């Protein structure tokens, strides 16, 4: 749910590289103030139905075919009316059922959050909610304060509540009816890893809390509230948050696919429903866009709508900011707010050009290949803006000497703020660190941040600690305090996530080569056990050790094998999660996780103890060769235990 491509579904889930590589390329000028729209260029195309239809019909069929995407829908609204709504490809490949923008339902994923935020603002408008009150005021369970500060709805709507990532049972293909919302939220309250209001860290769990507050304060179930207060007033008759779908809408639901040539996949159930359970037709989403563009329409008062659209949290100027529920997505000098969304197989984006009274919506029903949904989203909004609302950024310059100094300050390894932190899923953040290096021209190179074509993005400094993508539109900026980089982000995702320097104890610059050394030592130690046994058998030579020395010999090698098996087991778990998605994440391998957690405690800690015993013995009565190897073994054991602790592999439990 806005789990961009599910961020590789686990390891990438906490690494923002996939998100920023995939997202459309917003930009504005060098100031964090709202951009001023440029004067209309002579070559600007008129935004008419005929022209948009012709342009879309040239783009979308090829894009879907090239990306192996089965079908999609695009809606453009202007001045309170639907300018065009187009269906492309198939909602059911086997039956050859074309996408109907009026009737075919797609899953907008986290675009659903805009409905939840609208519901919150309705209750704020009525004086029933206070954006700055402790959310515990409205709950029947407690969310503990962090560093003495409570979570507020303003924190939740700006994704600064400070929760760690929570993905278990987020989405499921197996569950037919989700658990009640209160049960979902009370099952496990994720740990807080940031003080509220300080750090963007996107949270589906927090959005679920907001929906539950709507439910409790309004006195009606969340689904009923959305039906009565948002969908019915807008005439959104082909939309629902309900799971499973009502009988009247079920025949209209698009199938979803891995690729257009694959088999249809099951309907996805989202447990924290307010975060992403919406099913809606393109035409209905056009009605929702029109309402927000019309200063709230029948949903919100103009004052409340303006507050929602223009109250920004500015974390790293001059990058795009977070409004109350909307991402700022400025481009070509025009003010844009929006939101994106992804389930496992539906991928969606919604953009509102507030000042031009124009909205654009796209939803796709397949994962496709080579990151196709992201590339299509990017091509759509970039092409749309360059065709109908063109503009050229006015960048400054930084002298080469200063730029080189700033680039060297940025060089290093970083971890994303959106991450799991208290479980084995911490591996995702610490094993997939984002490396920032200095390019040959003195600019920045970040291999993890790739263009839609798969090439690494290079960055040129255009203002102190602000860089522009070479040949592109995205900006990267850093917050620097006392000469040290505190965090950085880029326009595509600065509203929802930042990157902070990896702590020294987990920095991949030294930890990765150290782990490689440890693995080699472990492998040699483990292999020496059967190799020596075979040699003794061949040459009929008995093991020349007795008593405690013999026991130590076998224990060291046996536990080395155990540690290798534990490491292999964790690699299997993460590989299964990446390959099988939420089927594996939601508990298929719980038995193995518990086994690995127990075996890891014995193996990682036991191996260090045995290595110490072995080193003491070697240095008191061994030869130099055995002494040197005992040091290598001790280092390997220490590194292994260090890495296991850093990656959360010594934690116990199934909350993640």
Secondary structure, DSSP 4 states (H G I P E B T S, - for coil): ---GGGGGGSGGGS-THHHHHHS------SSSSPPPPPPPPTTPPP--HHHHHHHHHHHHHHHHHHHT--EEEEEEEETTEEEEEEEEEEEETTTTEEP-TTT-EE--GGGGHHHHHHHHHHHHHTTS--TTSBGGGT-SS----BTTB--BHHHHHTT-S-BPP--TTSEESS-SSPPPHHHHHHH--PPB-S-TTT--B--HHHHHHHHHHHHHHHTS-HHHHHIIIIIHHHT-TTEE--SSPPHHHHTTBPPBBSSTTS--BPPPEESSGGGT--EEEHHHHHHHHHHHHTTTTTTS-HHHHHHHHH--B-SSTTS--B-SSPEE--BTTB-EEEEEEE-SS-EEEEEEEGGGTEEEEEEESB--STTHHHHHHHHHHHHHHHHHS----------HHHHHHHHHHH-EEEEESS---SSGGGHHHHSSPEEEEE-TTSSEEEEEEE-TTSPEEEEEEEETTEEEETTS--EEEEEEETTEEEEEEETTTTTTB-EEEPPGGG-HHHHHHHHHHHHHHHHHHHHHHHHHHHHHHHHT------HHHHHHHHHHHHHHHHHHHHHHHHHHHHHHHHHHTHHIIIIITHHHHHHHHHHHHHHHHHHHHHHHHHHHHHHHH--HHHHHHHHHHHHHHHHHHHHHHHTTTT--SS--
